[in-house]
Amino acid sequence: MKAFITVIGHDTVGVVAKVAALCSELNINIEDVTQSILQGMFAMIMLVDIQHMECSLDELKESILQEVPTMTVHVMHEDIFNSMHRI
């Protein structure tokens, strides 16, 4: 099982490190990540393996928000993502 994590907001030091450390603590494997700084705005998308995750997706989102409270965070199960992008 996989999920997508998106984090968007004003660029600050340590966002990637904080989210990655939290994923490690919750037994979530980061399979792919892309991040950009666009005119001072930070944007990151992570594809993560949640097969052995030790919390729910809602709890994951809340935990990320606690680590980066000024950011906008979305967590979406891969099945929902795939359903949204089918023609």
Residue pairs with C-beta under 8 A, 6 or more apart in sequence:
1 49
1 50
1 51
1 77
1 78
2 31
2 47
2 48
2 49
2 50
2 77
2 78
3 47
3 48
3 50
3 57
3 60
3 75
3 76
3 77
3 78
4 45
4 46
4 47
4 48
4 74
4 75
4 76
4 78
4 81
5 19
5 44
5 45
5 46
5 48
5 60
5 64
5 73
5 74
5 75
6 43
6 44
6 45
6 46
6 72
6 73
6 74
6 76
7 15
7 19
7 42
7 43
7 44
7 46
7 64
7 68
7 71
7 72
7 73
8 41
8 42
8 43
8 44
8 71
8 72
9 15
9 41
9 42
9 68
9 70
9 71
9 72
10 40
10 41
10 42
10 70
11 37
11 40
11 41
11 42
12 42
12 68
12 70
15 42
15 44
15 68
15 71
16 33
16 35
16 44
18 67
18 68
19 44
19 46
19 64
19 67
19 68
20 30
22 63
22 64
22 67
23 29
23 30
23 46
23 48
26 53
26 54
26 55
26 60
26 63
27 52
27 53
27 54
28 48
28 49
28 50
28 52
28 53
28 60
29 48
29 49
29 52
30 46
30 47
30 48
31 47
31 48
31 49
32 46
32 47
33 44
33 45
33 46
33 47
34 44
34 45
35 42
35 43
35 44
35 45
36 42
36 43
36 44
37 43
42 71
50 57
50 60
50 77
53 60
55 63
57 75
57 77
58 75
60 75
61 73
61 74
61 75
64 71
64 73
64 75
65 71
65 73
